[in-house]
Amino acid sequence: MKTTAIGFILVLCCATSLPAQEHAAHGAAVDNRGDKVMGFSHEKTTHHFRLYKDGGAIEVEANSRDDS
């Protein structure tokens, strides 16, 4: 009985950790493509999403005053 329970726990742990690894890899790929398209690092900037009656805007500002 203990062997069955340990085996079940191991299978459960392995099954739940794989999607997290795939999710992290997917997120990194999305970040990489976004940085390339935007032309700047998302980690070095802050995005402000503004909603207006006639639409919206995304304002991006550098986190560091020295970063042009």
C-alpha positions as MATLAB code, in Angstrom:
seq = 'MKTTAIGFILVLCCATSLPAQEHAAHGAAVDNRGDKVMGFSHEKTTHHFRLYKDGGAIEVEANSRDDS';
ca = [
       0.000    0.000    0.000;
       2.818    2.465    0.834;
       4.531    1.704   -2.485;
       1.324    2.451   -4.389;
       0.831    5.730   -2.524;
       4.438    6.816   -3.137;
       4.180    5.875   -6.806;
       0.950    7.875   -7.141;
       2.544   10.912   -5.487;
       5.580   10.712   -7.778;
       3.378   10.480  -10.872;
       1.258   13.377   -9.637;
       4.321   15.546   -8.972;
       5.827   14.826  -12.378;
       2.529   15.391  -14.168;
       1.941   18.753  -12.516;
       5.498   20.054  -12.952;
       5.709   19.572  -16.709;
       3.033   22.120  -17.649;
       4.697   24.700  -15.373;
       8.004   24.194  -17.198;
       6.267   24.487  -20.566;
       4.419   27.571  -19.338;
       7.690   29.218  -18.257;
       9.314   28.429  -21.617;
       6.297   29.825  -23.478;
       6.330   32.984  -21.335;
      10.028   33.543  -22.013;
       9.446   33.150  -25.760;
       6.557   35.644  -25.659;
       8.715   38.141  -23.730;
      11.560   37.711  -26.216;
       9.303   38.295  -29.237;
       7.638   41.278  -27.557;
      10.975   42.927  -26.766;
      12.083   42.430  -30.365;
       8.894   43.904  -31.838;
       8.696   46.840  -29.396;
      12.374   47.631  -29.721;
      13.014   47.832  -25.969;
      13.092   45.557  -22.942;
       9.834   45.054  -21.080;
      11.888   44.543  -17.902;
      13.455   48.023  -18.141;
      10.163   49.842  -18.761;
       6.775   50.376  -17.177;
       3.630   50.267  -19.311;
       0.606   52.393  -18.434;
      -2.662   51.391  -20.076;
      -4.998   54.390  -20.375;
      -8.681   54.160  -21.244;
     -10.454   57.117  -22.811;
     -14.006   57.627  -24.054;
     -12.774   57.516  -27.646;
     -10.287   54.650  -27.240;
      -7.102   54.138  -25.313;
      -3.356   54.464  -25.216;
      -0.334   52.612  -23.922;
       2.317   54.852  -22.406;
       5.769   53.385  -21.875;
       8.390   54.970  -19.661;
      11.907   53.874  -18.786;
      12.385   52.682  -15.214;
      15.777   54.405  -15.004;
      16.191   58.154  -15.587;
      19.535   57.396  -17.278;
      17.953   55.061  -19.845;
      17.093   56.856  -23.066;
];
